[in-house]
Amino acid sequence: MAKQNEAANATDAQKTNDAVNKIQDQINSEAGPLKSQANASYASKSEAVTSQAAKATSDENAQYANAVTK
């Protein structure tokens, strides 16, 4: 009886491991595209912020130059 229980437990453990591996594979396959999408979104937002900061700096410098000239 003990050997039967041991065999059944081993079978159950293998089934559980297989299910966990399948879920991990699914997570990994879905995570790749999501990570790429997040990286692209971050790059786009970062570029927009950098552009806005450069424009604001340029405008401020132009205002200062005008004030100095006057």
C-alpha positions as CSV (number, residue, x, y, z in Angstrom):
1,M,0.0,0.0,0.0
2,A,2.8,2.4,0.8
3,K,4.5,1.8,-2.5
4,Q,1.2,2.5,-4.3
5,N,0.8,5.7,-2.4
6,E,4.4,6.6,-3.2
7,A,3.8,5.9,-6.9
8,A,0.6,7.9,-6.9
9,N,2.3,10.8,-5.1
10,A,5.1,10.8,-7.7
11,T,2.6,10.8,-10.5
12,D,0.7,13.7,-8.9
13,A,4.0,15.6,-8.3
14,Q,4.9,15.2,-12.0
15,K,1.5,16.4,-13.1
16,T,1.8,19.4,-10.9
17,N,5.3,20.2,-12.1
18,D,4.1,19.9,-15.7
19,A,1.3,22.3,-15.0
20,V,3.6,24.8,-13.4
21,N,6.0,24.6,-16.3
22,K,3.2,25.1,-18.7
23,I,2.0,28.2,-16.8
24,Q,5.6,29.6,-16.6
25,D,6.0,29.1,-20.4
26,Q,2.7,30.9,-21.0
27,I,3.8,33.8,-18.7
28,N,7.1,34.1,-20.4
29,S,5.5,34.1,-23.9
30,E,3.1,36.9,-22.9
31,A,5.6,38.9,-21.0
32,G,7.9,39.5,-24.0
33,P,5.5,41.5,-26.1
34,L,4.2,43.4,-23.0
35,K,7.8,44.4,-22.1
36,S,8.5,45.6,-25.6
37,Q,5.3,47.6,-25.6
38,A,6.2,49.2,-22.2
39,N,9.7,50.0,-23.4
40,A,8.4,51.7,-26.6
41,S,5.9,53.7,-24.6
42,Y,8.6,54.8,-22.2
43,A,10.9,55.8,-25.0
44,S,8.1,57.8,-26.6
45,K,7.2,59.6,-23.4
46,S,10.8,60.2,-22.5
47,E,11.4,61.8,-26.0
48,A,8.4,64.0,-25.5
49,V,9.5,65.2,-22.1
50,T,13.1,65.8,-23.3
51,S,11.7,67.8,-26.3
52,Q,9.4,69.9,-24.1
53,A,12.3,70.6,-21.7
54,A,14.6,71.7,-24.6
55,K,11.9,74.0,-25.9
56,A,11.2,75.5,-22.5
57,T,15.0,76.1,-22.0
58,S,15.3,77.7,-25.4
59,D,12.3,80.0,-24.8
60,E,13.7,81.0,-21.4
61,N,17.1,81.7,-22.9
62,A,15.5,83.8,-25.7
63,Q,13.5,85.8,-23.1
64,Y,16.7,86.4,-21.1
65,A,18.6,87.5,-24.2
66,N,15.8,90.0,-25.1
67,A,15.8,91.4,-21.5
68,V,19.5,91.8,-21.6
69,T,19.4,93.5,-25.0
70,K,16.8,96.0,-23.8
